[in-house]
């Protein structure tokens, strides 16, 4: 895989114009584009078509589904119909919910004759640290152990991988094997602001540590020269 293909650019904007502008400018510098809650809530499914038409070949729909299995299955079918490359659910929704998402997306894709989306599970959000996990959420285990546990749950449910911070990549790979995908947010070049992320790492260190894909947003999208920022990250991870 080329270095640029490991980069998923977060389209954390609220307008179609901004999203299309970013895709048009950076489609040759990154491997995929992430559409998250702000953009999808603002514009709905039409934003998927808009960024495809702008040249985005792979779209990660970061919907983070977390509901009863039947509801998540319906949402997964809808995501498959949109032709997204990747989508995610919360591992804490449990095995039945994750399996329902997997089965529904695969069934819908098969009916349409299109590739089934890659489905990954969110383990512990990168905005959560050990204190928050144990004291606010009352999960009385080490954060790394909780991530490993949820990753194993996701693998057993038939999912393709997980979302985990760079600090838990090794633990996930040790638990689930090297082929189990890890998509890593909380990645910031040394020259970029950390913002609201707590468990962070540089792109080079994250990829060297085993991340299959790294999610980067403001370090590129807020840069004075966005292509130059993307190219610097490519060079850092070995491009």
N, C-alpha and C positions, 0 to 999 in steps of 0.2 A: 504494500500500500504506500502510495506517495505521501510525503509529509503533509501536504496541504489537505489530503483526503481525511486526515485524522482530526481536522478542525471543523467543529460545528459552530457556526456563527449564530448567536442569539439575536433575533430580531425583536428586541425589547423596546418597541416603539408602539404608538397608538394609531398611526394613520397608514393608509394604503400607500400614499405617496412616499413616505419615509421608508417603508419596507421595500417597495419596488426600487427606490433609488439605491438602497444598500445592496440588493440582489444584483442589480445591473452593474454596479461598480465592482462588486467583490466576488462574483460568481466564478471567476478564474483563480481566486486566491484561497478559497475554502472548499471543503468537500460537501457540506450540507448546511441547511439553514433551519434554525429552531423557531417555531411559532409557539409562543406561550400564551398564558392566560390573558395578559393585557391586550395583545393584538387580536386574539381570537374572540374575546368578549366584545371588543370594540367593533369588529367587522364581520364575524361569523365565517362560515365556510367559504365565502367568496374570496377571502384573503389567500386561501390555498391555491385557487386557480390563478389569482393575480401574480403570486410569486413564481408559480410554474411558468406562466406566460413571460415573465421577466427573465427566465433562464435558470431557475432553480430546479436541478434534476432530482435532488434528494431533500425531502422535507421531514424533519423530526417534529411531530405534533406533541408538544409538552403539555398534555392535558391533565396529567397526574390523576387519573380516575381513581376514586375511592368511594365505593357505595356497595349496596347489596349485589350479589352476583348477577342477577337478572338485569339490573339497571346498567351495570358495567358492560355486560355482554352487548346490550343494545348500543351503547356508546362506541364500543369497539367495532361493531358492524358499520356504524356510520363513519368512523375514521378510516376503515378499510375502503369504503366506497369513495372516499375522497382521494384515494391513491397515495397516501402518505408512505414514506419509506420506513419510518420508525414512530412508535408511540409508547407511552408509558402509563403505568398504574402504580399505586402505592402498595408495596409489599405488605404493609401492616393491615391491608384489607383481608389478608388470609389466603389460604391455598385455593379454596373454592372460587373465590372472586378472580384470582389470577388465571386459573384454568378456564373459567368462563370467558374471560377476555381473549385468551389464546384461541380457544375453539371457535368462538364467534367470528373473530377476525379472519381466521383461516378459512372458515366455511364461506364467508361472504366473498373473499378474494377468489376462491375456487369457482364460485358461481359466476363471477365477472370475468374469469380468465386472466387475472392479473396476479402479480407476486403478492403473497401475504406480507403484511408489515412485520418488521422486527418489533418484538414486544419486550420491553425491559421494565424492571420494577425499581421504584425509588426506595432506598433503604432508610437512611437518616439524612434529613436535609442538611446542607452545608452551613446553614445559619444556626444550627443547633450544636451546642457543645456538651461536654460531659455533665456539667452542672445542670443545664437545662433538661437534659435527658433524665437525670436521676431525681432532681428535686422538683421540677415543674411537671414532668410527664410521669413521674413515679415508675420509671423503668430501672430497677435496681441492679443493673449489670454494667460492665465496662462498655463504653460506646463502641469500641472495635468489635467486641463480642456480639453486640446487638446487630451491627452491620453484617457480620458473618452469618449469624443466625437467619436474618431476613434474606440474605443472598442464597443460602441453602434452601430456604422455603421456596423462593422464586424458581430456582433450578428444578426442584422436585415437582413444581407445578407446570414445568415444561416451557418456561420463558427462556429468552435468548441471552439475557444478561441483566445487569442492574445499573442503577445510578448510584455512585458512591464517591465520597470525597477522595482526593489524592492520597490522603493518609491511611485509607483503608484498602487501597488497591491490592497490596500484597496479601492482606488477610483474606480478601475475597478469592484471589487466585489460589491461595493455599487451600481454602475450603472447597472451592467448586472446580478447580482445575484451570489450566492456562487458556483453554478454548472458550471459557465462559466470559462473555463480553462485559467490560467495565467502561461505562461512559462517565466521564469525570468533569463535574462542574467545580467551582472553587479554584479555578486556574487563573493566575494573574502573573504576567511578566513582572520582573523585579522593578521595572520603571512605571508600573501602573498602580493606581489606588486600590486598596483592598475592599472599599465600600462596605456592604453588609455581610460579606462572607467571613466566616471565622476559621474554618479548617481549609487553608489554602496552600498552594504550591505553585512554582513556576511551570510553564509549559514543558520545558526541557526535562525537568525532574519528574513531572507526571508521566510523560511518555517513557522515559527511561525506567520508571517504576512499574510499567506494565499497562498503562491506560491504553485502551483500544481507540477511544475517541476522547477529545477534550472539548468542552463547551466554553466558548469565550464570547463575551459581549462587549462591555464598555471599553475594555482595553483596546479594541479595534474601532468600535462604532463611535466612540467619543474622542478618538485621536484627531489631531490636526490634519494628518495625512493618513487616511485609513488604509490605503493600499500599502503604504510603507510600513505601517504597524503590522499588517498581516504578513508581509514578506519577512519582517524581523522575527516573527514567531515561527514561521516556516523554517527559517535558517536555524533558529534555536533548537527546534525539535529534530533537525537533521535533514532539511530539504535542500 
